[in-house]
Amino acid sequence: MDVVTWSRIQFAMTAAYHWLFVPLTLGLALVMAVMETLYVVKKDEFWKKTAQFWMKLFAINFAVGIATGIILEFEFGTNWSNYSWFVGDMFGAPLAIEGILAFFLEATFFAVMFFGWNKVSKRFHLASTWLTGIGATISAFWILVANGWMQNPVGTTFNPDTVRSEMASAAAFWEVVSNPVAVSKFFHSVTSGWVTGGVFVVGVSAWYLLKGREKKFATKSMLIGGLVGLVGSAAVMLSGDASGIHAAEFQPMKLAAAEGLEDGGKGAAFTIVPGIKVPHMLSLLATHDWNGYVPGINDILNGYTDNEGNVIPSVADKMAMGRTALDALATYRANKDTNPELAAQAREVLDANVQYMGYGHLEKPEDVIPPVGVVFWAFRFMVGLGMLLALVLLLSVWFAWKGKLENYRWLLWTALWCIPLVYICGQSGWIVAEVGRQPWTIQGLLPVNVAISSLSAGTVKTTFFVFLAVFALFLVIEIRIMLRAIRKGPEVEPEKL
Amino acid sequence: MGRRQPFFWTLYRDGFKNMTWGKPLIWIILLKIFILFAILRVFFFKPAMRGLTDEQKSERVGSHLTQFPSDTLTLND
């Protein structure tokens, strides 16, 4: 395998590892904040102890997950240096805001949440618990602003002098922040974290009930966790619908790959699994129009007219325009100091073709097709598991509310097994989002083979296996500590971390 | 009479001092940060363009960007 493939595998592994911890942090933060709110409102010690138990698991997850995102930044600088330079101006602001907020909000209120039970008022403590979760959520927002920009690079202009995508004004910054792809991705990712937290709480509680332990604690936890998970599930479906619309608009190849749609058309059918289709459903999901036009892979390769009547050029034409842009960039850079007139002409040509600049690096039109099988099945795992999880959450809440959970051991076992499934569901979602946008690091502007540093594949391979060993070690440690804490149960030591 | 210590100082100081089950977590965090910054960052993840000026970085990325596969380009008619 070449350096690009090894670098991609390494980045994928690091990002997937990071995403093992983030959703549980986001979800458990909400669950324990709701529980502590019940404690403050109802003045019932039971809710304090319950919240404290889930805080303990939150802390274990947080401790092992901490700084896993920094490794991604190491990889940016070492493996993806061309990309890092290209996006540096744009990424600087959101990542700096994320770093500062993460540090001040989380570090401050996290400490109050764990160390402050007898040192601050109940209300201040409650506010700290909520702010810990809100801090993590705001951090996620800024990261997803950066990710959303890579999927739909709005608000920036390419500067041929610095060779960077730059934000020229405050209005541009607002355009980046309000990027529809970033906004829907934020809601989709954060609320999927609520589902993860909910399923985790329901699953762990189910284990206690299966063991005949901590019945009141487990039933009440299941009710709160299940409700948080259900609200998350509903929000995931709504934001997923927005994501589908945005994929159709900004990344139609990703949508075509997710559907395995070779030839599109009006009134396109949605494939549940190969051989089972729902007529018109894809058009409805992608355009909110029963007969909306959805392009397939071949339509995108050959060019098509979209639902607004815009003529979308073929990939071959985009490649030609991309080549023109790159030629103009080379001419501009070679002449800007010696022949300003020629440089100015080159700049005009560049500006006219810059939106297709990345296509100039492709060798053949088919290079724009992502691995269809991977994206197709990852999408089905995500949706199918998401629906199963929502159903299990619904049943768990219903029977917890009725006080009949122990009569349904199959449901308790299913809820327990949903813990690994919710992680597979979340990872599948990211596979759809990230593998589905290949070959681009930045949609239309920078393909992966140009974003890479001048490294040998051997170097990246070495660090890949070092990471694999380190990640595996920490994951085993986390799971062991987490299982020990769960086995010990919620007979909490109330005041001490 | 001793001067009153800032709230956040005592919060952290007493919190760390009285830790029970949290202590292993702190060791995990410290171990991880050591592995990340003292080993991986120093020996394996050196920024590829460290030491270059911004102008040199622009030059390098610009030259990579303008090396496109012109000879192998096969456009459909």
Contacts between the chains, C-beta under 8 A, distances in Angstrom:
chain1	res1	chain2	res2	distance
A	56	B	21	7.0
A	59	B	22	6.6
A	59	B	25	6.2
A	60	B	25	6.4
A	63	B	25	3.8
A	63	B	26	7.6
A	63	B	28	5.4
A	63	B	29	5.4
A	64	B	28	6.3
A	64	B	32	7.8
A	66	B	29	5.8
A	66	B	32	7.2
A	67	B	29	7.8
A	67	B	32	6.1
A	67	B	33	6.2
A	67	B	36	6.0
A	70	B	36	6.4
A	71	B	36	6.8
A	71	B	40	7.5
A	74	B	36	7.9
A	74	B	40	6.8
A	74	B	41	6.2
A	74	B	45	4.0
A	75	B	45	7.2
A	77	B	45	7.0
A	77	B	47	3.8
A	77	B	48	6.7
A	77	B	49	7.9
A	77	B	50	7.9
A	78	B	44	7.8
A	78	B	45	4.6
A	78	B	46	6.3
A	78	B	47	6.1
A	78	B	48	5.7
A	79	B	48	7.8
A	81	B	47	6.9
A	81	B	48	3.7
A	81	B	49	5.1
A	81	B	61	7.9
A	82	B	61	5.0
A	82	B	64	5.4
A	82	B	65	7.5
A	85	B	49	6.8
A	85	B	57	5.3
A	85	B	58	7.6
A	85	B	61	4.7
A	86	B	61	6.4
A	108	B	8	7.7
A	111	B	8	7.7
A	111	B	11	6.2
A	111	B	12	6.0
A	111	B	15	6.4
A	112	B	11	6.9
A	114	B	15	6.6
A	114	B	22	7.1
A	115	B	11	5.2
A	115	B	12	6.9
A	115	B	14	6.8
A	115	B	15	2.9
A	116	B	11	6.2
A	116	B	15	7.9
A	119	B	7	7.9
A	119	B	10	7.8
A	119	B	11	6.0
A	119	B	14	7.7
A	160	B	62	7.8
A	161	B	58	7.0
A	162	B	54	7.4
A	162	B	58	5.1
A	163	B	58	4.8
A	163	B	61	4.7
A	163	B	62	4.4
A	163	B	65	6.4
A	164	B	58	7.6
A	301	B	76	7.8
A	302	B	76	7.8
A	314	B	76	7.0
A	316	B	75	4.4
A	316	B	76	4.3
A	316	B	77	7.8
A	319	B	73	7.0
A	319	B	75	5.9
A	320	B	75	6.1
A	323	B	68	6.5
A	323	B	70	7.2
A	323	B	73	7.0
A	326	B	65	6.9
A	326	B	66	5.6
A	326	B	68	5.2
A	329	B	62	7.3
A	329	B	65	6.6
A	329	B	66	5.7
A	330	B	66	4.1
A	333	B	62	5.4
A	333	B	66	7.3
A	360	B	68	5.1
A	361	B	68	5.2
A	361	B	69	7.0
A	362	B	69	7.9
A	363	B	69	5.0
A	363	B	72	5.1
A	363	B	73	6.6
A	363	B	74	7.3
A	364	B	73	7.9
A	364	B	74	5.2
A	365	B	75	7.5
A	365	B	76	5.9
A	450	B	64	6.3
A	450	B	65	6.4
A	453	B	48	4.0
A	454	B	48	7.1
A	455	B	48	7.1
A	462	B	44	7.3
A	463	B	40	7.6
A	463	B	44	4.8
A	463	B	45	7.0
A	466	B	40	7.0
A	466	B	44	6.4
A	467	B	40	7.9
A	470	B	35	6.0
A	470	B	40	7.7
A	474	B	28	7.4
A	474	B	32	6.5
A	477	B	28	6.4
A	481	B	24	6.7
A	481	B	25	7.5
A	485	B	21	7.3
A	493	B	20	5.9
A	493	B	21	7.3
A	496	B	18	5.5
A	496	B	19	6.6
A	496	B	20	4.7
A	496	B	21	7.7
A	496	B	22	7.6
A	497	B	15	6.5
A	497	B	18	7.9
A	497	B	19	5.3
A	497	B	20	7.2
A	497	B	21	7.2
A	497	B	22	3.7
